[in-house]
């Protein structure tokens, strides 16, 4: 006979699995049709669950959307932080890498495929209409910016460069351009290679504007 503690563990894991599958399905549906057009029925059908499973986990579609946005935000920050820790490890700065390539390596974990871009657009639209939601959204964006600040400072130090603007402003500009490129690529139907080429070209221009080679001191 299974003891109560084991039963509780299995029940909790099953509930967590159901919740995660519902959130994954919701992310797809919100990206495809938007928050307004997404229905509980459609989300349940995509996840392979009944309405009962939905309402045993979420009180409403809005509650689900807010949790999904929180999950996405945490994952974005975690992914960028982990990648920057990897890049900043001793000896990981490749002298042959361009500065823009290093920054792209840090941000390419954010997710800039069409579904991810559409979902982030839905999240940002909600943030514009909901002050409480906006505060959480801006805090998440700020965390990503702070991680890029650290990366820029590391690049400047390791490659003997100087910034034309404060590193926080440079990071905010780079993150903003990244988001704009992702949005325009989704609108234009660019494939991954075309998006990568656009991203490298435009981010390269921005990096050239904010970074300058430090003058060598005369002996």
C-alpha positions as CSV (number, residue, x, y, z in Angstrom):
1,X,0.0,0.0,0.0
2,X,1.3,3.4,-0.9
3,X,1.8,5.6,2.2
4,X,0.1,9.0,2.4
5,X,3.3,11.0,1.9
6,X,4.0,9.2,-1.4
7,X,0.5,9.7,-2.5
8,X,0.7,13.4,-1.8
9,X,4.0,13.6,-3.7
10,X,2.5,11.9,-6.7
11,X,-0.6,14.1,-6.5
12,X,1.5,17.2,-6.4
13,X,3.6,16.2,-9.3
14,X,0.6,15.3,-11.4
15,X,-1.0,18.7,-10.6
16,X,2.3,20.5,-11.5
17,X,2.5,18.6,-14.7
18,X,-1.1,19.4,-15.6
19,X,-0.6,23.1,-14.8
20,X,2.6,23.2,-16.9
21,X,0.9,21.6,-19.9
22,X,-2.0,24.1,-19.6
23,X,0.5,27.0,-19.5
24,X,2.4,25.7,-22.5
25,X,-0.9,25.3,-24.4
26,X,-2.0,28.8,-23.4
27,X,1.3,30.3,-24.5
28,X,0.7,28.9,-28.0
29,X,-3.0,30.0,-28.1
30,X,-2.3,33.5,-26.8
31,X,0.5,33.9,-29.4
32,X,-1.7,32.6,-32.2
33,X,-5.0,34.5,-31.6
34,X,-4.3,37.0,-28.8
35,X,-5.6,37.3,-25.3
36,X,-9.0,38.5,-26.3
37,X,-9.7,35.7,-28.8
38,X,-8.2,32.9,-26.7
39,X,-10.9,30.8,-25.0
40,X,-10.7,28.4,-22.1
41,X,-12.1,25.7,-24.4
42,X,-9.4,26.3,-27.0
43,X,-6.6,26.2,-24.4
44,X,-8.0,23.0,-22.9
45,X,-8.3,21.3,-26.3
46,X,-4.7,22.2,-27.1
47,X,-3.5,20.8,-23.8
48,X,-5.7,17.7,-24.0
49,X,-7.6,18.5,-20.8
50,X,-11.2,19.2,-19.8
51,X,-12.5,22.5,-18.5
52,X,-12.6,20.8,-15.1
53,X,-8.8,20.5,-15.2
54,X,-8.5,24.1,-16.2
55,X,-10.7,25.4,-13.3
56,X,-9.1,23.2,-10.8
57,X,-5.8,25.1,-11.5
58,X,-6.9,28.6,-12.5
59,X,-9.8,30.8,-11.5
60,X,-10.0,32.5,-14.9
61,X,-8.2,33.0,-18.2
62,X,-6.8,36.3,-16.8
63,X,-5.3,34.6,-13.8
64,X,-3.7,32.1,-16.2
65,X,-2.3,34.9,-18.4
66,X,-0.8,36.7,-15.5
67,X,0.9,33.5,-14.2
68,X,2.2,32.7,-17.7
69,X,3.7,36.2,-18.0
70,X,5.4,35.7,-14.7
71,X,6.8,32.3,-15.8
72,X,8.0,33.8,-19.1
73,X,9.7,36.7,-17.3
74,X,11.5,34.5,-14.9
75,X,12.7,32.2,-17.7
76,X,14.0,35.2,-19.7
77,X,16.0,36.6,-16.8
78,X,17.3,33.2,-15.8
79,X,18.4,32.3,-19.3
80,X,20.1,35.6,-19.9
81,X,21.8,35.5,-16.5
82,X,23.1,31.9,-17.1
83,X,24.4,32.8,-20.6
84,X,26.2,35.9,-19.3
85,X,27.8,33.9,-16.5
86,X,29.0,31.4,-19.2
87,X,30.4,34.2,-21.3
88,X,32.0,36.0,-18.4
89,X,33.8,32.9,-17.2
90,X,37.6,33.2,-17.2
91,X,39.0,33.1,-20.7
92,X,35.6,32.9,-22.4
93,X,36.0,36.2,-24.2
94,X,37.3,35.3,-27.6
95,X,39.6,38.1,-29.0
96,X,38.4,37.2,-32.5
97,X,34.7,37.7,-31.6
98,X,33.2,41.0,-32.5
99,X,31.5,42.9,-29.7
100,X,28.1,42.5,-31.3
101,X,28.6,38.8,-31.6
102,X,29.3,38.5,-27.9
103,X,26.1,40.5,-27.1
104,X,24.1,38.4,-29.5
105,X,25.3,35.3,-27.8
106,X,23.9,36.7,-24.5
107,X,20.5,37.6,-25.9
108,X,19.9,34.7,-28.2
109,X,18.5,32.7,-25.3
110,X,15.6,35.2,-25.0
111,X,13.5,33.7,-27.8
112,X,12.8,35.7,-30.9
113,X,10.9,33.2,-33.0
114,X,7.5,34.3,-34.2
115,X,5.4,32.6,-31.4
116,X,7.7,34.0,-28.7
117,X,7.6,37.5,-30.2
118,X,3.8,37.4,-30.5
119,X,3.4,36.2,-26.9
120,X,5.7,39.0,-25.7
121,X,3.6,41.5,-27.7
122,X,0.5,40.3,-25.9
123,X,2.2,40.7,-22.5
124,X,3.5,44.2,-23.3
125,X,0.0,45.3,-24.5
126,X,-1.5,44.0,-21.2
127,X,1.2,45.9,-19.3
128,X,0.2,49.2,-21.0
129,X,-3.4,48.7,-19.8
130,X,-2.8,47.4,-16.3
131,X,-0.6,49.5,-13.9
132,X,0.1,46.6,-11.5
133,X,1.0,44.2,-14.3
134,X,3.1,47.0,-15.8
135,X,5.2,47.3,-12.7
136,X,6.1,43.6,-12.8
137,X,6.8,43.7,-16.5
138,X,9.1,46.7,-16.2
139,X,10.9,45.0,-13.2
140,X,11.6,42.0,-15.4
141,X,12.8,44.1,-18.3
142,X,15.0,46.0,-15.9
143,X,16.6,42.7,-14.7
144,X,17.5,41.8,-18.3
145,X,19.0,45.2,-18.8
146,X,21.1,45.0,-15.7
147,X,22.5,41.6,-16.9
148,X,23.5,43.2,-20.2
149,X,25.0,46.2,-18.4
150,X,27.4,43.7,-16.7
151,X,28.2,42.1,-20.0
152,X,28.9,45.5,-21.7
153,X,31.2,46.4,-18.7
154,X,33.1,43.1,-19.2
155,X,33.5,43.7,-22.9
156,X,34.7,47.3,-22.3
157,X,37.3,46.1,-19.8
158,X,38.5,43.0,-21.7
159,X,38.8,44.7,-25.1
160,X,40.2,48.1,-24.1
161,X,37.1,50.0,-25.2
162,X,35.3,53.1,-24.0
163,X,31.5,53.8,-24.0
164,X,30.1,57.0,-25.5
165,X,27.1,56.7,-23.2
166,X,26.6,55.2,-19.7
167,X,26.5,51.4,-19.8
168,X,23.0,51.3,-18.5
169,X,21.8,53.5,-21.4
170,X,23.7,51.4,-23.9
171,X,22.1,48.2,-22.5
172,X,18.6,49.7,-22.6
173,X,19.2,50.8,-26.3
174,X,20.5,47.3,-27.3
175,X,17.6,45.5,-25.6
176,X,15.1,47.9,-27.2
177,X,16.6,47.4,-30.7
178,X,16.6,43.6,-30.2
179,X,12.9,43.7,-29.4
180,X,12.2,45.9,-32.4
181,X,14.1,43.6,-34.7
182,X,12.1,40.6,-33.5
183,X,8.8,42.4,-34.0
184,X,9.6,43.6,-37.5
185,X,10.9,40.2,-38.4
186,X,7.6,38.6,-37.3
187,X,5.6,41.2,-39.2
188,X,7.7,40.7,-42.4
189,X,7.7,36.9,-42.2
190,X,11.5,36.6,-42.1
191,X,13.0,33.2,-41.6
192,X,15.6,32.5,-39.0
193,X,18.6,33.2,-41.2
194,X,17.1,36.4,-42.5
195,X,16.3,37.5,-38.9
196,X,19.9,36.6,-37.8
197,X,21.4,38.7,-40.7
198,X,19.1,41.7,-39.8
199,X,20.0,41.4,-36.1
200,X,23.7,41.2,-36.7
201,X,23.7,44.2,-39.1
202,X,21.5,46.5,-37.0
203,X,22.9,45.5,-33.6
204,X,26.4,46.0,-35.1
205,X,25.5,49.5,-36.0
206,X,24.2,50.2,-32.5
207,X,27.3,48.7,-30.9
208,X,29.6,50.8,-33.2
209,X,27.7,53.9,-32.0
210,X,28.1,53.3,-28.3
211,X,31.6,51.6,-28.2
212,X,34.9,53.2,-29.3
213,X,38.4,51.9,-29.1
214,X,40.4,53.4,-26.2
215,X,43.2,55.6,-27.4
216,X,46.6,54.0,-26.8
217,X,48.8,56.0,-24.5
218,X,52.2,57.1,-25.9
219,X,55.2,55.6,-24.3
